[in-house]
Amino acid sequence: MARDTGAQCKQCRREGQKLFLKGERCLTDKCGVERRSYPPGEH
């Protein structure tokens, strides 16, 4: 079974919602979803 070991904040931004993969960081203002509301990649 494959495991995605990439950036967890990038996964949250790709889905468009908080997945709480970083634990406490997702509850603060440093969360990637709150700082960048757009998905990762070219924009």
Secondary structure, 3 states (H helix, E strand, C coil): CCCCCCCHHHHHHHHCCCCCCCHHHHHCCCCHHHHCCCCCCCC
